[in-house]
Amino acid sequence: MKEEFYSVAFRKTFHEWLEQLQADLDRYVEFYNRERAHQGYRTQGRTPYQTFVDGIGAMRERSEKLGANSSPETEVNPEAA
């Protein structure tokens, strides 16, 4: 996990239990992936989650253009991620 989580988390909170640390880590991962915009080449200011969802849409469009058939086994639900 990135130092940017740990440097802030350990400076602000003393975690007596592993469960407390895990809960804070889970909140940070949710924030990092769904709320914090990234400036990377592929994300271009979007969140990683939005980049993933947009990629699914682009993949489906390319498949349709190529005439590929989708089956229920290959369907992806981004909300399950």
Rosetta silent file (secondary structure, phi, psi, omega in degrees, C-alpha in Angstrom):
SEQUENCE: MKEEFYSVAFRKTFHEWLEQLQADLDRYVEFYNRERAHQGYRTQGRTPYQTFVDGIGAMRERSEKLGANSSPETEVNPEAA
SCORE:     score description
SCORE:     0.000 S_00000001
   1 L     0.000  146.279 -176.380    0.000    0.000    0.000 S_00000001
   2 L   -62.056  147.616  178.232    1.212    3.439   -0.792 S_00000001
   3 H   -62.229  -26.032 -177.170    3.084    5.399    1.831 S_00000001
   4 H   -62.418  -27.843  174.292    0.574    8.230    1.410 S_00000001
   5 H   -75.555  -52.132 -173.869   -1.976    6.152    3.373 S_00000001
   6 H   -65.512  -39.385 -177.889    0.356    4.977    6.106 S_00000001
   7 H   -63.455  -36.591  177.893    2.084    8.278    6.736 S_00000001
   8 H   -79.665  -44.914 -175.988   -1.267    9.971    7.386 S_00000001
   9 H   -61.520  -45.369 -177.602   -2.991    7.044    9.097 S_00000001
  10 H   -75.974  -23.309  177.871   -0.249    6.406   11.641 S_00000001
  11 H   -76.501  -32.603 -175.722    0.254   10.084   12.327 S_00000001
  12 H   -93.523  -31.004 -170.248   -3.444   10.660   13.092 S_00000001
  13 L  -136.048  137.362  170.642   -4.564    7.401   14.679 S_00000001
  14 L   -98.416  120.337 -178.536   -3.108    4.748   16.908 S_00000001
  15 L   -94.893  111.001  177.861   -4.603    1.407   15.899 S_00000001
  16 L   -77.284  -29.074 -174.830   -4.841   -0.935   18.859 S_00000001
  17 L  -124.632  147.790  177.833   -6.425   -3.695   16.822 S_00000001
  18 H   -59.008  -36.126  179.817   -5.784   -5.076   13.376 S_00000001
  19 H   -61.420  -36.482  178.233   -9.496   -4.689   12.624 S_00000001
  20 H   -66.136  -44.947  177.834   -9.242   -0.921   13.199 S_00000001
  21 H   -62.463  -42.955 -179.993   -6.323   -0.654   10.811 S_00000001
  22 H   -62.564  -40.739  179.013   -8.156   -2.807    8.247 S_00000001
  23 H   -63.109  -43.346  177.361  -11.272   -0.607    8.459 S_00000001
  24 H   -64.467  -41.045  178.602   -9.182    2.532    7.861 S_00000001
  25 H   -63.323  -43.237  178.282   -7.365    0.831    4.999 S_00000001
  26 H   -60.363  -42.488  178.102  -10.669   -0.238    3.423 S_00000001
  27 H   -63.177  -41.028 -179.731  -11.964    3.352    3.608 S_00000001
  28 H   -65.690  -43.322 -179.905   -8.768    4.642    2.019 S_00000001
  29 H   -62.217  -40.871  176.903   -8.882    2.109   -0.825 S_00000001
  30 H   -60.496  -47.483  177.836  -12.504    3.092   -1.527 S_00000001
  31 H   -60.857  -47.533 -175.755  -11.503    6.775   -1.589 S_00000001
  32 H   -61.587  -41.046 -175.396   -8.401    6.106   -3.697 S_00000001
  33 H   -87.561  -27.781 -172.627  -10.246    4.082   -6.345 S_00000001
  34 H  -115.281  -15.911 -175.354  -13.628    5.834   -6.514 S_00000001
  35 L  -120.537  -35.183 -173.812  -13.194    9.454   -5.395 S_00000001
  36 L   -85.816  115.472  178.080   -9.608   10.629   -5.923 S_00000001
  37 L   -68.986  142.862 -179.224   -8.908   11.674   -9.506 S_00000001
  38 L  -112.477  150.961 -177.616   -5.595   10.427  -10.898 S_00000001
  39 L  -104.497   16.339 -178.142   -3.328   12.195  -13.358 S_00000001
  40 L   -67.388  167.087 -178.247   -1.865    9.111  -14.991 S_00000001
  41 L   -57.135  -45.541 -176.132   -1.564    8.574  -18.740 S_00000001
  42 L   -85.377  -28.626 -177.460   -4.509    6.191  -18.920 S_00000001
  43 L   -82.362  -33.213  175.037   -6.728    7.732  -16.257 S_00000001
  44 L    49.005   48.335  176.350   -6.496   11.322  -17.562 S_00000001
  45 L    87.739   -1.725  177.411   -8.047   12.887  -14.467 S_00000001
  46 L   -92.320  166.877  173.659  -10.614   10.149  -13.872 S_00000001
  47 L   -77.371  158.442  176.193  -10.735    7.827  -10.905 S_00000001
  48 H   -57.919  -38.191  179.548   -9.344    4.304  -11.390 S_00000001
  49 H   -63.137  -45.460 -179.997  -12.878    2.921  -11.029 S_00000001
  50 H   -64.930  -36.230  176.199  -14.236    5.229  -13.738 S_00000001
  51 H   -61.894  -41.663  177.985  -11.323    4.287  -15.988 S_00000001
  52 H   -62.508  -48.893 -179.004  -12.224    0.617  -15.464 S_00000001
  53 H   -62.571  -44.225  178.115  -15.917    1.193  -16.217 S_00000001
  54 H   -61.701  -36.368  178.596  -15.096    3.256  -19.311 S_00000001
  55 H   -65.290  -35.884  176.881  -12.764    0.489  -20.458 S_00000001
  56 H   -63.572  -44.734  178.631  -15.570   -2.062  -20.233 S_00000001
  57 H   -61.250  -43.493  179.158  -17.730    0.146  -22.437 S_00000001
  58 H   -64.231  -38.848  178.950  -14.933    0.592  -24.961 S_00000001
  59 H   -63.903  -43.121  178.962  -14.297   -3.158  -24.981 S_00000001
  60 H   -63.686  -41.772  178.861  -17.981   -3.862  -25.671 S_00000001
  61 H   -61.205  -44.523  178.642  -18.039   -1.314  -28.502 S_00000001
  62 H   -63.246  -40.588  179.558  -14.976   -2.905  -30.126 S_00000001
  63 H   -63.145  -42.156  179.361  -16.499   -6.373  -29.755 S_00000001
  64 H   -64.595  -39.719  179.003  -19.735   -5.225  -31.384 S_00000001
  65 H   -64.292  -33.843 -179.892  -17.824   -3.656  -34.285 S_00000001
  66 H   -83.628   -6.563  179.564  -15.964   -6.927  -34.807 S_00000001
  67 L    81.160   17.775  179.656  -19.224   -8.860  -34.676 S_00000001
  68 L   -73.770  140.895  176.377  -18.294  -10.776  -31.543 S_00000001
  69 L   -91.095  136.898  175.247  -21.172  -12.322  -29.644 S_00000001
  70 L   -98.005  145.585  177.452  -21.337  -11.768  -25.915 S_00000001
  71 L  -120.583  160.358 -179.820  -22.546  -14.504  -23.658 S_00000001
  72 H   -56.366  -29.261 -179.058  -23.761  -14.322  -20.051 S_00000001
  73 H   -69.230  -25.169 -176.849  -20.512  -15.943  -18.932 S_00000001
  74 H  -100.910   -1.830  178.930  -18.461  -13.068  -20.339 S_00000001
  75 L   -67.334  141.645 -179.739  -20.639  -10.213  -19.120 S_00000001
  76 L  -116.944  130.918  176.611  -18.923   -7.919  -16.634 S_00000001
  77 L  -106.418  106.213 -176.919  -20.786   -6.064  -13.900 S_00000001
  78 H   -64.312  -24.472  179.280  -18.665   -3.062  -12.833 S_00000001
  79 H   -71.400  -19.581  178.606  -20.715   -2.618   -9.653 S_00000001
  80 H   -80.314  -13.126 -178.079  -19.544   -6.047   -8.480 S_00000001
  81 L   -76.570    0.000    0.000  -15.924   -4.874   -8.609 S_00000001
